[in-house]
Amino acid sequence: MKIAFLTAGGLAPCLSASIGSLINHYNQLVPDSKLLGYLNGYKGLLLGRSINIPNTVKEKAEVLYSFGGSPIGNSRVKLTNAEDCVKQGYIKSGEDPLEVAANQLVKDDVNILHVIGGDDTNTMAAQLSVYLKKNGHDLTVVGLPKTVDNDIFPVTQSLGAWTAAEQGAIFFENIANENTTSSRQLIIHEVMGRHCGWLTAYTAHLYRERLKQRTFLPEFLIDQERWDVDAIYIPELEINFNDECERLMKLMDKKDSVNIFLSEGAGTGTILKEKESSGEEVIRDAFGHVALDTLNPGQWFSKQFASRLEADKTLVQKSGYFARSASPNAQDLELIMKSGALATQMAVAGKSGVVGLDEENKGELSLIDFDRIKGGKPFNTDQDWFHQLLDEIGQPK
């Protein structure tokens, strides 16, 4: 039996550990199996670039638990976007990327393919699986849901998201000290999250929980209020800009600083309209997603708020790359191990799908049919912990 691994999309604190978990469980189920990894996701599959995983790695797979990133690399490739695949040099003009990928898997004698990625990655895996079956090739494809945004239907909790939130909180523990560099300091902490505000909200929640454990010296101007979160802006909540300016102005006058947690997806609609109306080019990836780095939501918000709050200094800091490249924490690693166990069991049984906590199955870890996987799941703002968070910082719901 030959088993292949592929990681794709952006990084998350689960990729290396997920491969390690899968290898260790295969060591128990089918110890004589041959393993290989396609380099840089679907790009490597299209170009036939892979690496055989030797026994020395199989014997020390637990080392992967302590590393972030992916040992076999990532990329963003849409197998149904032939034009982009030709443009990138992954296939020749006139070729079908699905056919090229399928032929490579057949050539490599792969029986099981594990893909670790978000909704785009798993959707591509599903289409690849369907293509192979239509053409008489039996290949089992089992995906694992990876995204720091935690925005995959119907997955309750994506691998790596808990860790990304924790690391974002740790990141801001240092950044928050910048409130001492200037009078009337405005700090904007820009957090990843294209359509979903879960990561921003949960990062703020964890930061405040950690803040509550610290000792402050208010009599020497080290007051908890100055380090606290003052606003949380996410795509799921409308922002009344004028009302927020009035609320934050009072805080700025009171404590000489304001700390905003901003989801990069908040306000992107307005920013896009501004750019398009002015004739600016909007850069998109192969999946049609806007390259958020080119929009700079944090900078846009800082300009809107700085003058209204009469800030003497404004600082915008992004925790995204710091958070997503971490190794998994204990909570994520436990879920990764359980997911790896079920994924290998299902694969050996010849069952395809995505292994995840299924919100339509009481949140149980299950094999979810590929047809049910899609992205863009919004953050549920009705959760008690989030309501309590907004109440504590005084932000209207």
C-alpha positions in Angstrom: 0.0 0.0 0.0 1.3 3.5 -0.9 0.1 6.5 1.0 0.7 10.1 0.0 0.4 13.4 1.9 -0.2 16.9 0.6 -0.5 20.2 2.5 -1.9 23.3 0.8 -3.1 26.8 1.4 -1.8 29.1 4.1 0.0 27.7 7.2 -1.7 26.7 10.4 -0.3 25.3 13.6 -1.2 21.7 12.7 0.4 20.8 9.4 3.7 19.1 10.5 1.9 17.6 13.6 -0.9 16.2 11.4 1.6 14.5 9.1 3.3 13.1 12.2 0.0 11.9 13.6 -0.9 10.1 10.4 2.5 8.5 10.1 2.4 7.2 13.7 -1.1 5.7 13.2 -0.1 4.1 9.9 2.9 2.6 11.8 0.3 0.8 13.9 -2.2 -0.1 11.2 -0.1 -0.9 8.1 3.6 -0.7 9.2 4.9 -1.9 5.9 3.1 0.8 3.8 5.2 3.1 1.6 4.8 6.8 2.3 5.5 9.9 0.1 4.8 13.6 0.3 4.0 15.9 -2.6 6.1 19.0 -2.4 4.4 22.3 -2.2 0.8 21.0 -2.3 -1.0 20.6 -5.6 1.9 22.3 -7.4 4.1 19.3 -6.6 1.4 16.9 -7.6 1.0 18.6 -11.0 4.8 18.8 -11.6 5.4 15.3 -10.3 7.6 16.5 -7.4 7.6 14.4 -4.3 9.7 12.9 -1.6 9.7 9.4 -0.2 9.4 9.2 3.5 12.1 6.9 4.8 11.9 4.5 7.8 14.1 6.8 9.8 11.3 9.4 9.7 8.6 6.9 10.4 10.5 5.9 13.5 10.8 9.5 14.8 7.5 11.0 13.5 6.7 12.5 16.9 9.4 15.0 16.3 7.0 16.7 13.9 4.7 17.5 16.8 7.0 20.3 18.0 7.3 22.1 14.6 5.2 24.6 12.9 4.9 25.0 9.1 4.9 21.9 6.8 8.0 19.8 6.0 6.6 19.2 2.5 5.6 22.8 1.8 2.4 24.5 0.7 1.0 26.4 -2.3 -2.4 27.8 -3.5 -3.4 26.0 -6.6 -6.9 25.5 -8.0 -7.1 22.3 -10.1 -10.2 23.6 -11.9 -8.5 26.8 -13.0 -6.6 25.6 -16.0 -5.7 29.1 -17.2 -3.9 29.9 -13.9 -2.1 26.5 -13.9 -0.8 27.2 -17.4 0.2 30.7 -16.4 2.1 29.4 -13.4 3.9 26.8 -15.5 2.4 23.8 -13.7 0.8 22.4 -16.9 1.0 22.9 -20.6 -1.6 24.8 -22.7 -4.5 22.6 -23.5 -4.0 20.2 -20.6 -6.6 19.6 -17.9 -5.0 20.0 -14.4 -7.3 17.4 -12.9 -6.2 14.9 -15.5 -2.5 15.8 -15.0 -2.9 15.4 -11.2 -4.8 12.1 -11.6 -2.3 10.7 -14.0 0.5 11.5 -11.5 -1.2 9.7 -8.7 -1.8 6.7 -10.9 1.9 6.8 -12.1 3.0 6.9 -8.4 0.8 3.9 -7.5 -0.9 5.9 -4.8 -3.7 4.1 -3.0 -4.5 6.7 -0.3 -4.1 10.5 -0.5 -4.3 12.6 2.6 -4.8 16.4 2.1 -4.4 18.8 4.9 -5.9 22.2 4.2 -8.9 24.5 4.2 -12.2 24.3 2.3 -10.4 25.1 -1.1 -7.9 22.3 -0.5 -10.5 19.7 0.4 -12.9 20.8 -2.4 -10.1 20.2 -4.9 -9.4 16.8 -3.3 -13.1 15.9 -3.7 -13.1 16.9 -7.4 -9.9 14.9 -7.9 -11.4 11.8 -6.2 -14.5 12.1 -8.4 -12.4 12.5 -11.6 -10.4 9.4 -10.7 -13.4 7.2 -10.1 -15.1 8.3 -13.3 -11.9 7.2 -15.1 -11.8 3.8 -13.5 -9.2 4.5 -10.8 -9.9 3.6 -7.2 -8.2 6.1 -4.9 -9.2 6.9 -1.3 -8.9 10.6 -0.3 -9.2 11.6 3.3 -8.8 15.3 4.3 -8.1 17.1 7.5 -9.6 20.6 8.1 -6.9 23.2 8.5 -7.5 26.9 8.9 -6.7 29.5 11.5 -9.9 31.3 10.5 -12.1 28.4 11.8 -14.5 29.0 9.0 -15.2 25.6 7.4 -18.8 24.2 7.2 -19.8 22.0 9.0 -16.6 21.7 11.1 -17.0 22.9 14.6 -13.2 23.4 15.3 -10.5 23.5 12.6 -7.1 22.1 13.4 -4.6 24.8 14.5 -7.2 27.5 15.2 -6.9 27.3 19.1 -3.2 27.6 18.9 -3.3 30.6 16.5 -5.6 32.4 18.9 -3.3 31.7 21.8 -0.2 32.8 19.9 -2.0 36.0 18.8 -2.7 36.7 22.5 0.9 36.2 23.4 1.9 38.4 20.5 -0.2 41.3 21.8 1.1 40.9 25.3 4.3 42.5 24.0 2.7 44.9 21.6 0.5 46.3 24.3 3.5 47.6 26.1 3.8 50.1 23.3 1.1 52.2 25.0 4.0 53.6 27.1 5.9 55.1 24.1 3.6 58.1 23.6 0.7 60.0 24.9 -2.6 59.3 23.3 -1.4 56.0 21.7 -3.7 54.2 19.3 -2.7 50.5 18.8 -4.5 48.4 16.2 -3.9 44.6 16.4 -4.8 43.2 12.9 -5.7 39.5 13.1 -6.3 37.1 10.2 -9.9 36.3 9.2 -11.1 36.9 5.7 -14.8 36.4 6.2 -14.9 35.0 9.8 -14.2 36.9 13.0 -13.7 33.9 15.2 -9.9 34.2 15.4 -10.0 37.9 16.3 -12.7 37.4 18.9 -11.1 34.3 20.5 -7.6 36.0 20.4 -9.1 38.9 22.3 -10.8 36.5 24.7 -7.6 34.6 25.5 -5.6 37.8 25.8 -8.0 39.2 28.4 -8.1 35.9 30.3 -4.3 36.0 30.4 -4.4 39.7 31.4 -6.6 38.9 34.4 -3.8 36.7 35.7 -1.2 39.5 35.8 -0.3 41.8 38.6 -0.4 45.6 37.9 0.8 48.7 39.6 -1.8 51.4 39.1 -0.2 53.7 41.6 2.8 53.8 39.2 0.7 54.2 36.0 0.8 50.5 35.1 -3.0 50.2 35.2 -4.8 47.2 33.7 -7.1 49.5 31.8 -4.2 50.7 29.6 -3.4 47.2 28.6 -7.0 46.1 28.1 -8.9 45.6 24.8 -11.1 48.5 24.0 -12.8 47.4 20.7 -13.2 44.2 18.6 -14.2 44.7 15.0 -15.1 41.6 13.0 -17.0 41.0 9.7 -20.1 39.7 11.5 -20.7 43.0 13.5 -21.7 46.3 11.9 -19.6 49.2 13.1 -21.3 52.5 13.8 -18.2 54.6 13.2 -19.4 57.9 14.7 -20.7 56.2 17.9 -17.5 54.2 18.2 -15.4 57.3 17.8 -17.3 59.0 20.6 -16.9 55.9 22.9 -13.2 55.5 22.2 -12.6 59.2 22.5 -13.7 59.0 26.1 -11.4 56.1 26.7 -8.5 57.9 25.1 -9.1 61.0 27.3 -9.3 58.8 30.4 -6.4 56.4 30.0 -4.2 58.0 27.3 -4.4 54.9 25.0 -6.8 52.8 22.9 -6.3 49.1 21.9 -8.3 47.8 19.0 -8.5 44.1 17.8 -9.4 44.1 14.1 -10.2 41.2 11.9 -8.6 41.8 8.5 -12.0 41.0 6.9 -13.8 43.8 8.7 -14.5 46.7 6.4 -13.0 45.1 3.3 -16.2 45.8 1.3 -15.8 49.5 1.9 -12.1 49.4 1.1 -12.6 47.5 -2.1 -15.3 50.0 -3.3 -12.8 52.8 -2.6 -10.1 51.1 -4.6 -12.3 50.1 -7.5 -13.9 53.5 -7.8 -10.5 55.1 -8.0 -9.4 52.6 -10.7 -6.8 50.8 -8.5 -6.0 47.2 -9.4 -7.3 44.6 -6.9 -5.1 41.6 -6.8 -6.7 38.2 -6.4 -5.4 34.6 -6.1 -6.3 31.6 -8.2 -9.4 31.1 -6.2 -10.6 34.6 -6.7 -9.8 35.7 -3.2 -8.7 39.3 -2.7 -5.0 39.5 -1.5 -5.8 41.1 1.8 -2.1 42.2 2.3 -2.6 44.6 -0.6 -5.7 46.1 1.1 -4.0 46.8 4.4 -7.2 47.0 6.5 -5.3 48.0 9.6 -3.8 51.0 7.9 -7.1 52.0 6.5 -8.8 51.8 9.9 -5.9 53.6 11.5 -6.4 56.6 9.2 -10.1 56.7 10.0 -9.6 56.6 13.8 -6.4 58.5 14.3 -7.7 62.0 13.6 -11.0 61.4 15.3 -9.4 60.2 18.5 -6.7 62.9 18.3 -4.0 60.2 18.6 -0.4 61.4 19.0 0.9 58.1 17.7 -0.7 55.2 15.8 0.7 51.7 15.6 -0.7 48.8 13.4 0.7 45.4 14.1 -0.3 42.1 12.4 0.0 38.8 14.4 -0.9 36.6 11.5 2.4 35.1 10.4 3.6 34.9 14.0 0.4 33.0 15.0 -0.1 30.7 12.1 3.5 29.4 11.9 3.6 28.1 15.5 3.6 24.5 16.6 0.4 23.2 18.1 -0.5 23.7 21.7 -1.7 20.8 23.9 -5.4 21.4 23.1 -4.8 21.3 19.3 -2.4 18.4 19.5 -4.9 16.3 21.3 -7.4 17.0 18.5 -4.8 16.3 15.9 -4.0 12.9 17.4 -7.6 11.9 17.5 -8.2 13.1 14.0 -5.2 11.2 12.7 -6.4 8.0 14.3 -9.8 8.3 12.7 -8.4 9.5 9.3 -6.1 6.4 9.0 -8.9 4.0 10.0 -11.3 5.5 7.4 -8.6 5.5 4.7 -7.6 1.9 5.3 -11.3 1.0 5.1 -11.5 2.7 1.7 -13.8 5.5 2.9 -13.2 9.1 1.5 -14.2 12.4 3.2 -12.9 15.0 5.7 -12.3 14.0 9.3 -13.5 16.7 11.6 -15.8 17.7 14.5 -19.2 17.7 12.8 -21.6 20.3 14.0 -24.4 18.4 12.4 -23.5 15.3 14.3 -23.5 16.8 17.8 -19.9 18.0 17.4 -18.6 14.4 17.2 -15.4 13.6 15.4 -16.7 12.0 12.1 -15.9 11.4 8.5 -17.7 14.2 6.7 -18.7 13.8 3.1 -16.8 16.1 0.7 -20.1 17.5 -0.6 -20.8 19.0 2.7 -17.5 20.9 3.0 -17.5 24.6 2.1 -15.9 27.7 3.3 -17.1 31.1 4.5 -18.7 29.9 7.8 -19.3 33.0 9.9 -18.5 33.3 13.5 -21.5 32.7 15.8 -21.6 35.9 17.8 -24.4 34.6 20.0 -22.1 32.6 22.1 -22.1 33.5 25.9 -18.3 34.0 26.1 -18.4 36.6 23.3 -21.4 38.4 24.8 -19.5 38.6 28.1 -16.4 39.8 26.3 -18.2 42.7 24.7 -20.0 43.6 28.0 -16.7 43.7 29.8 -15.0 46.0 27.4 -18.2 48.2 27.1 -18.7 47.7 23.3 -22.3 47.7 22.0 -23.5 44.4 20.5 
